[in-house]
């Protein structure tokens, strides 16, 4: 199964500001977010991301699979296609594959990204670089002792100030 990370980042690599407000994201990022979610029909996120998006902004309203990594697995989801889980990345991928998914997208946050990257399960990274700098905020990767080589497969200018970098993770 192909696992893709799709995130926006500041020019200095932060995926969220310290206010945890997405007012810095371009409409082009939002459109790409919707497009990749619809294409994969399998979206993985952490509970903080879910809490921010739910219920009105979840990327899949009906159908598909929304997997939320959390220790609070007894929480009540806002819609029927949401699964709260504390399972390992390997088990989550197996569950998605059993449902017929061939790819999934991780949309946030740092802990969720860390978990899948550390497990060596991420195949692609799509970063939308927004024209902003944050002194404080969440990093894409946090304190993992690893090194992966990336292969740039595409660069797109999304608007006058925003670019999208699409990397494949080198084996």
C-alpha positions in Angstrom: 0.0 0.0 0.0 1.3 3.5 -0.9 1.4 6.0 2.0 1.6 9.7 1.1 2.2 12.6 3.5 0.4 15.8 2.3 1.1 18.8 4.4 1.6 22.6 4.2 4.8 24.0 5.7 6.1 27.4 6.3 9.2 28.5 4.5 11.2 27.4 7.6 9.6 24.0 7.8 6.8 24.4 10.4 3.5 22.6 9.7 1.5 24.7 12.2 2.0 28.0 13.9 2.0 28.3 17.7 -1.6 29.7 17.6 -2.7 26.4 15.8 -4.7 28.6 13.3 -4.6 27.7 9.6 -5.1 31.3 8.5 -1.8 31.1 6.6 -2.9 28.3 4.2 -3.5 29.1 0.5 -6.7 28.1 -1.3 -4.4 26.0 -3.5 -3.3 24.0 -0.5 -6.9 23.5 0.5 -7.9 22.3 -3.0 -5.0 19.9 -3.1 -6.0 18.6 0.3 -9.5 17.9 -1.0 -8.3 16.4 -4.2 -5.8 13.9 -2.6 -8.4 12.9 0.0 -11.0 12.2 -2.6 -8.5 10.3 -4.8 -7.2 8.0 -2.0 -10.4 7.6 -0.1 -8.3 6.7 2.9 -7.1 9.6 5.2 -5.0 9.2 8.3 -4.6 12.0 10.9 -4.0 12.6 14.6 -6.7 13.5 17.1 -5.6 17.2 17.2 -6.1 17.5 13.4 -9.4 15.6 13.7 -10.6 17.9 16.5 -9.8 20.9 14.4 -11.5 19.6 11.2 -14.5 17.8 12.7 -17.3 17.9 11.9 -17.6 20.5 9.2 -14.2 20.2 7.5 -13.5 16.5 7.4 -12.1 15.6 4.0 -14.4 12.6 3.4 -18.1 13.2 4.3 -19.4 9.8 3.3 -17.6 6.6 2.3 -13.9 6.1 2.4 -12.0 5.7 5.6 -10.9 8.3 8.1 -8.4 6.9 10.6 -7.7 9.0 13.7 -4.7 8.0 15.8 -5.6 8.6 19.5 -5.4 7.0 22.9 -9.0 8.0 23.4 -10.4 5.1 21.3 -13.8 5.3 23.1 -14.6 8.8 21.8 -17.7 9.2 19.7 -16.9 10.0 16.1 -18.7 12.7 14.3 -19.5 10.5 11.3 -19.7 6.8 10.5 -16.5 6.5 8.4 -14.3 7.7 11.3 -12.2 5.1 13.2 -10.4 6.1 16.4 -7.5 3.8 16.9 -4.3 3.3 18.9 -3.1 0.5 16.6 0.3 0.3 15.1 0.9 1.8 11.6 1.4 -1.7 10.2 -2.0 -2.8 11.6 -3.7 0.4 10.3 -2.3 -0.3 6.8 -3.5 -3.9 6.9 -7.0 -2.8 8.0 -7.1 -0.2 5.1 -5.8 -2.8 2.6 -8.5 -5.3 3.8 -11.1 -2.6 2.9 -9.7 -2.5 -0.6 -7.6 0.7 -0.3 -4.3 0.8 -2.3 -3.1 4.1 -1.0 -3.7 6.4 1.9 -2.8 10.0 2.8 -1.5 11.3 6.1 -2.7 14.9 6.7 -1.3 15.7 10.1 0.2 16.2 12.6 3.7 15.8 13.8 3.1 12.7 16.0 1.2 10.9 13.3 3.9 11.7 10.7 6.6 10.6 13.1 4.9 7.3 13.8 4.6 6.3 10.1 8.0 7.7 9.1 9.7 5.9 12.0 8.0 2.7 10.9 9.5 3.1 7.4 6.0 3.0 5.8 5.9 6.4 4.0 6.4 6.3 0.2 5.9 9.9 -0.8 5.9 13.3 0.7 4.0 16.3 -0.8 4.9 19.6 0.8 3.1 22.8 -0.1 5.5 25.6 0.9 3.6 28.7 2.0 5.2 32.2 2.1 5.4 32.6 5.8 7.9 32.1 8.6 7.1 30.9 12.1 9.4 31.4 15.1 7.4 28.8 17.0 5.2 26.0 15.8 5.1 22.3 15.0 7.9 20.7 13.0 7.3 18.2 10.2 9.5 15.6 11.9 10.3 15.8 15.6 13.4 14.3 17.2 13.6 11.1 15.3 17.0 9.5 14.8 16.7 8.7 11.1 17.8 9.8 7.7 15.9 9.3 4.5 17.0 10.4 1.1 14.3 12.0 -1.0 13.9 12.0 -4.8 12.2 15.1 -6.2 9.6 13.9 -8.6 7.7 17.2 -9.3 7.7 20.9 -8.5 4.6 23.0 -9.1 4.1 26.7 -8.7 0.6 26.9 -7.2 0.3 30.7 -7.1 2.6 33.7 -7.1 4.0 32.8 -3.8 3.3 29.1 -3.1 5.1 26.0 -4.4 4.4 22.3 -4.1 7.3 19.9 -3.8 6.6 16.2 -4.5 9.2 13.8 -3.2 9.5 10.0 -3.3 11.3 8.3 -0.5 14.4 6.6 -1.7 14.7 2.9 -0.7 
